Amino acid sequence: VHIVLVKMDIECYEPLALRGMRETISASRPVIVCEFNTTDLERVGSGTAAQLVAELSELGYSLYLAEPFGAGTMKTFSYEGGSVFTNLVCLPAERPQSDALV
């Protein structure tokens, strides 16, 4: 089975889910849409916000803010610390940006 999209809204358990689906991510290279909530990540204890960003980067993903992405604009997301609550679109780095909005 080839997975093209993974949508995660699992209340800050995204780091655990990513760890559990590493093989699927490596094989299928799906687009990943997920919530990024620094406060709740810390509260739940599934990992820190910086760890989530690092894990997605290690998996070879580029991160974009979901709202502008949905409007046809690719605005890169980078976490600089502090409290952040947003949604992300994570694209495999090898995917051409010209194909990303198709």
C-alpha distance (Angstrom), angle and dihedral (degrees) to the residues before:
residue distance angle dihedral
V1 . . .
H2 3.79 . .
I3 3.82 114.0 .
V4 3.83 115.3 -153.6
L5 3.82 101.5 176.1
V6 3.80 135.2 27.3
K7 3.82 117.3 -170.0
M8 3.78 113.4 -168.3
D9 3.79 122.2 -170.6
I10 3.77 98.8 154.5
E11 3.78 103.2 137.4
C12 3.79 100.2 -101.7
Y13 3.78 98.0 -39.3
E14 3.82 89.9 110.4
P15 3.83 93.3 111.9
L16 3.80 90.9 56.1
A17 3.80 92.0 46.2
L18 3.81 91.5 50.4
R19 3.79 90.8 51.7
G20 3.79 90.2 50.0
M21 3.79 95.3 50.3
R22 3.81 100.7 41.5
E23 3.80 91.9 119.3
T24 3.82 92.6 51.2
I25 3.80 91.4 46.7
S26 3.80 91.5 49.9
A27 3.79 93.0 48.1
S28 3.82 100.7 41.5
R29 3.84 104.5 24.3
P30 3.82 92.5 -149.9
V31 3.78 126.5 -173.4
I32 3.82 106.6 -102.6
V33 3.79 122.6 -149.0
C34 3.78 114.6 -170.5
E35 3.75 146.2 155.2
F36 3.81 119.4 -105.3
N37 3.80 111.4 -157.3
T38 3.78 112.7 160.2
T39 3.80 96.4 -171.5
D40 3.79 94.9 52.5
L41 3.81 93.7 42.0
E42 3.79 88.1 59.8
R43 3.82 92.6 43.6
V44 3.79 95.4 49.4
G45 3.78 92.6 45.8
S46 3.81 96.4 -139.5
G47 3.80 90.2 126.5
T48 3.77 139.4 -57.4
A49 3.78 126.2 -79.5
A50 3.80 89.8 -110.9
Q51 3.82 89.8 52.5
L52 3.82 91.4 52.0
V53 3.81 91.5 51.3
A54 3.82 90.6 45.8
E55 3.80 92.0 49.1
L56 3.80 92.7 51.1
S57 3.81 89.6 47.6
E58 3.83 91.5 48.9
L59 3.80 88.1 52.6
G60 3.82 88.1 55.7
Y61 3.79 100.6 -105.0
S62 3.78 131.5 144.4
L63 3.82 114.9 -146.4
Y64 3.80 126.1 -136.0
L65 3.80 134.2 177.1
A66 3.81 108.2 -103.6
E67 3.80 99.9 -142.6
P68 3.82 97.4 58.6
F69 3.82 89.3 37.2
G70 3.81 89.3 58.3
A71 3.80 88.9 52.0
G72 3.81 91.7 53.6
T73 3.82 99.2 -96.3
M74 3.78 123.9 113.5
K75 3.81 108.2 -144.1
T76 3.81 112.1 177.9
F77 3.80 116.8 -129.1
S78 3.77 122.0 -141.8
Y79 3.77 124.2 173.0
E80 3.78 113.7 -133.4
G81 3.82 97.1 172.7
G82 3.77 132.8 -93.9
S83 3.77 130.8 82.1
V84 3.82 114.4 -32.3
F85 3.79 131.1 167.8
T86 3.79 116.1 -178.2
N87 3.78 143.7 117.9
L88 3.77 122.4 -104.9
V89 3.77 136.9 -153.3
C90 3.80 108.8 -152.6
L91 3.78 117.1 -162.1
P92 3.78 127.8 -169.4
A93 3.82 104.7 -103.8
E94 3.80 91.1 -127.9
R95 3.80 92.3 60.0
P96 3.82 110.1 101.7
Q97 3.79 111.9 -116.1
S98 3.80 89.3 -132.7
D99 3.83 87.9 65.2
A100 3.79 95.9 44.2
L101 3.77 97.9 85.8
V102 3.81 95.2 43.5
